[in-house]
Amino acid sequence: MTLLFASLTLMGTLGASQLPQPVTPMGQVSGQVIEDGTNALVAGARVFVILEERFAPADPPPASVTDEDGRYHFDALPAGRYRIAAQKTGFAPPMEPSTMAMFELSAGQVLDGLTVSLQRGGVITGRVLDQFGKPLVDVGVTALLKRLHLNDRPAGLSSSGAPLLMPSGQDQTNDLGEFRILGLPPGEYVIAASPRSDFTFFPGTPDVSAAQPVSVLSGETVSALTIQLVAVPAFRVSGVVVDGVGAPVAGVTVMLMTAPRGTDFLVSLAMGAPRMSQSDASGAFTFGDVAAGSYTLRAAGFGGIFAATDNFGIDIDGTPRADPIRPTPALEPGTLDVTIDTANVSDLRIVVAGAP
């Protein structure tokens, strides 16, 4: 009898511990996506929401695609404060979280009629030609946002601030040398073509400060731009990789960073991947066909990750400048700054610490 009573007591305890826990009801949000300015319904737009305290979630944010009536629906959102935005080809994407609309949802709340607007993006078209006027094929063209439209400045940006050059659209030239970049937010752009490791900026200059800005309005198409490459001398950069006692180190990958040290990270991405060379048995490395300019050489795998800082900005009048508030970072081990003017650069020594 004692054993039976103990068993019943244990079963009762287990049953009590396994009682279903209360479930927090999920909220629902629905509405429509419209085109800014015309209020036309936008079908096939991707709508997404992000919890305000989680701007960089590990998982993709919840998303919904609008139907033929421009309607979207989320049926299982936990309570919280959200940012909401929409995306569709041909429309300008949200620039940053502060430009996205916000709503608050309580547990189990059904929120309907939340309208999300999309702004029709601008378009830039044109051609890329070589120095002889012939079209260039498969050349990458990037639109770098120079500064935001005066009537469309997101909250949080100072009116006298200096927005960084921001890659906002890209395309590859076709067999006629033509490119078309769409979905651009309103603003002024610097257009860059990169047939090789170097860049030519519209209308045809290797110097970004001499580039002619292109102004784009919402829904406007700026066409017939011609970027003609300029013939520039090519030089050779060479040197040797050595260890702390001066002995040559073979098999080290050396990177020639097109963006000089301290260039804004986004701009450095737009300038493409670094060129690579590997040191031979005598530690020697060589780069050919390098245009005049400022570069950074770095021995990959030694020192820290190549540091790029946001020290390149735009003055209030739109002039590119270096930001004195953000100093250029100090040289890391295994890193050299290189400036090419009118001659080859040789006899460089990259000293790597901790080489095998």
N, C-alpha and C positions, 0 to 999 in steps of 0.2 A: 504493500500500500504506500509505503514511504517512497519507493522508487517510482511508482506511477504518479504520485503527487509532484515529485521533483521534475519528471518528464513534462507534465502538463504546465508546470511553472516555467520551464525553459522554453516550451513552445509558445507560451503566452508572451514571454519576453522578446523572443525572435519576431513574433508577429507584430508586436508593438513597434519594434525598431524598423520594420519594413513597411510601415504605413506610407502611402503615397504622399510625397511632399507637395505643397501648394505650388502651382505653376503660374508664373507671372504672365498675364495676357500680353500678347504682342499687338503692336499698333499697325494701322493701315494708312497709307498715303496714296492719293491719286490726284490727277489733274491733267492739264494739257500743256503741250509745247507750242508756242507761237513764234512767228518771225517778228523781231523787233521792228517797229515802224509801220508794218502793214497789218499786223495781227493775224496773218494767214496761218492756218494750222500746219504743223510740220510733222509729216509721217516719216517713220523709219529713223527717228532720232534716238540715240542711246542716252537715257537719263540715268544718272548715278547719284547716290547719296553717300556722305562721309560723316561719321560722328565727329563733332567738333574737337573732341579731345584726342582723336586718332587720325591726324592728317596723313600719316604714313602707315596704314595698317599692313600687317603681314599678308593678309588675304585680299584679293580684289574686292572693291566696294560693291555692295548690292547694286544691280543695274536692271533696267527695264527698257524695252524698245516700244516706241509709240506706234499705235495702230493707224489705220487710214484716217481716223478723226483726230490724230495727234494726241491721243490719250495714253497715259502711262499708269501703272499701278504697282504698288509695293504692299504685300499683304502680311508681312511678318517682320516688323521692325521693332527692336527693343526701345524702351523709353530713352529719351536723350535729346540733345540739341544737335541738329544736323545742318550740313551744307548740301545744297542740291544744285546740279547743273546738267546741261545737255550738250551732246556733241553730234555733229553730222558733217560729212564732207561738204565743203563749200561754205560752211559757216565758221566764224571765228571761235576758237576754243577758249575756255576760261583761262585768263592769264595767271591767276593765283587764287588761293582759297578765299582771300578777302573780297574778290569780285563775285563770288558765288552767293546766291540767295540763302537765307537761313530760316529754319523753322524749328519749333520745339514740339516734341511728341511725348505725351504721357502714356503710362501703361494702359493698353487696351483702347486707346483713342483711335477714332476713325476720322482722318483729316482728308477732306475732299475739296476739289476746286483750287488746288495750288498750281498756279501758272508759272511756267518756266519760259523765259524768252531767249531766243537765239539771234545773234546779230549776223547778218549776211557778211561774209568775209570778202576782203578785197582780193584782186588778182593782178599779178604782174607777169607779163609775157615778153619774150624777146628772143634774141639769137646771140650765140657766141661764135666769134670768127677768129681765125688766126691772124698773124701780122700781114698776111697776103690777101685777106678778105675772104678766105675760104671757110665754110662751116666746119665746126669741130663737133665730133660725135662722142656721146657718152661722157660729157663733161659735167661734173657736179656743180650746181648753182644753188647758192644759199641766200635767203633773204634775212638779213640781220636787223632786227627791230632797233632803231636808233634812239627814239624817244616816243613816248606815248602821245596820242592825240590830246590836245589841250582840253577838249570836252569829254575825254574818256579816260581820265587818270584814275586808277584804282585808289581806294582809301589806303592811307598809310604811306603814300609816296609824297615826299615834300615837293611843294610847288617849285622850289629852286633846286631840287635834287638833280642827280645825274644818273638816270637809268642806264644800266649796262647794255652793251650790244647783246641782243638775245636772238639766237637762231630761231626763226619762227616759221620757216617753210623751206622745202628743198625740192629739187627736181633734177633729172638728167636730160641732157640735150639729145634730140633724136637725130636721124640721118641728115636733116637739114640744119642742124645746129640750133633748133628751136627748143625753148623751155617754157613751162607754164607753172607758176607757183600760185596756189589758190588757198582760200580760207585764212587770209591774213587779217589780223586785227588792225583797226585804223592806226596810222602813225607814219613816221618817216623811217625809211629803210636804206641800208647800205647793201648793195647787191654784189656778191662775190662769186667768181668763177674759179674753179680749181682743176685745171687740166693736168697738173703735175703736183709736186709737193708745195709749190708756191701759189700765190693767189693774185688774181687781177680783179680790181674793183671797178664797177661802172663809173665812167664810160670806158676807161682803159688805162688804169694806173695801178702800179704795184703798191702804192702808198695809201693806206686806209684813210689818213687824214686829208688826202686830196680827192677822195671819192665824192661823187655828186649824189646827194640824198634823193630818194624817190618817195614822194608823198602819196599815200594811199588812203582813200576814204572808204567807209563801210559800203560794200556792194559795188565798188568802182573797179573797173579794169584799166590798168595802166599798160599799154601795149607798145610794141615796136621798139623796145629797148635794144640797143646793140652794144655788146661788150666785145671790144676788139683787143685781143692780146697784144702786148707790146713785146718786142724782141729785147731780151735782157741778157747780158753776159752771164755765162755759167762758170762756176769756180769749183775747186776741189778742196775738201777739208780732210786732213789726215793727221794721224798722231799715233801714240802708243799707249797701251794700258799697262801699268806697272803696279807692284805691290808696295808696301810701306818701306821696303829696303831698296827699291828701284829695280827689282827683277821683273822682266816681262811676264805678263799673264795672258795665256792663250784661252780661246773659247769664251771670251766675255762679250755679251751682246751690248753694243753701244747704240744709244738712241740719239738721233738728231731731232730735237723738238722744234717744229716749225714755229710754234708760238713761243716768244721769248719768255724767260722766267718772270713770273709775276703777272702774266696775262690772265684776265678773267677766265675762270674754268669753262664757262659756256662758250666763250669765243674760241678757246683752245680746242674744244670739241669740234666746233665748226671748221676749224683749220685742218682737220683730218688727223689720221694716225701718224705717229712719228716714223721717220725712216730708220732702218736698222742696218747695222754692220757688225760683223763678228771679228774679234781680234784673232790674228793668225798665230803661228807658233812663236813668232818674235814679238807678239803683243800688238802688232800694227793693225790699224783700221783705216778705212778710206771711204769717203762719200764723194761721189761725182755729181756734176750738173746741179750745183747748189747756187741759187740766185743770191745776189747781195742782200744783206739784211742782218737782223739780230736773231740768234739761235741759242739754244741750250743743249749741250752734250751731256749725256748721263749714262754711266755704266749700269745697265739693268741688273737688279738683284743686290746692289750694294747701296748702303745708306737707306734712307726712308723712301716712301713713295714720293714721286715728283710732286712738289708743292706748287699749286697755282692759287693766287689770291685775287680777290675782286678789286684790283687797283686800276682798272681801265674804265673810264666813265665818259659821260657826255656832258659838256657844259650846258647851261640854260639856253644858250644860243645854238646848241646842236654841234658844237665843236668837240671832237674827240680829245681827251686829255688823260694824263696819268693822275690818279688820285693821291695827293700828298698825305692824306690821312692814313692810307693803307700802304706802308712801305713794302718795297720788294723784299721777299724772304731771303734770308741768308743762304749762301751756297751750302749744299749738303755734301758729304763725302762722296767722291766719285762723280762730281758735277762740275762742268765748266761753262761759262758764258763765252759765246763766240760772236764776233761782229765781222762780217765780210764787206769790204768796201770795193776795192778795185783789183784785188789779187788773191791767189790761192792762199789758204791758211794751212800751214804745216807745222810739224814738230810740236804738236800738242801733247801733253802728258796728263793722262787721267789716272790719279792714284786711288786705288781701291783698298779699303781696309778689310781685313779678315778674308782675303782671297785664299782659296785652297792651294 
